Structures are given as structure tokens and as C-alpha cells.
Amino acid sequence: MSISFFRTPGGSVIATEADHRLNAEEIEKLCWLYGGATVETEDGLKGCFVGPRREMITPWSTNAVEITQNMSLSGISRIEEYFPVEDEHVGHDPMLQRMYKGLDQDIFTVD
């Protein structure tokens, strides 16, 4: 599995998990789907982010993955959105979200 990170014009980060490294054509389609996002070249991002709990695949993700299938993009299993915050003390709903200190290739891994 490989996770690619896309930065949206609004500043959020969309993590996209696929069973392969995305090629240039797939990245171009996803940038369009994500409203003009740009792909990050790093395998991880520094900073604090609020996003969905790794244990729970959101309905948003389920719909987004289905849209990629309709666009003939295969192998994408999960898509989630993360929001950068000033620091780890920013409030969030702990039932649905968690604070991430950096985003990496293990953000969807549940021990």
C-alpha cells in the first residue's frame, strides 16, 4: 500500500491510499477531482493535523473512493481529508477525530 498526499487550494490535505504508486495520469485525475489540488512529493508531512480516526473509514471516504472507480481509477482503497492546525492543543471531536503530529505512510494502520 502507498499513501499519496494532495494539498487542496483551501489548505487541507487529502490522503489517498492505493495498492500501487500512482502514475502521472492518475495523479492528474486526482488533482482535478480534489478541486485543483497539488500532489506532495514527500512520503510524509510535518505539522499538526486534525482528521478522522484511523479506525473509522468515513462515509466521505467511501463516496470518494466510489467516484474514483467511476473515473476508471483502480486500486484506491481509502481517501481521507486532514486539516492543518496551529498546534496539538486545538479542540476537536475525539469521538470522530484525532490529532496527528505529522502525516505519514502509517496514518491508516491500526495496531
Buried (B, 14 or more C-beta within 10 A) or exposed (E): EEBBBBBBEEEBBBBBBBEEEBEEEBBEBBBEBBEEBEBBEEEEBEBBBBBBBBEBBBEEBEEBBEEBEEBEBEBBBBBBBBBBBEEEEEEEEEEEBBBBEEBBBEBBEEE
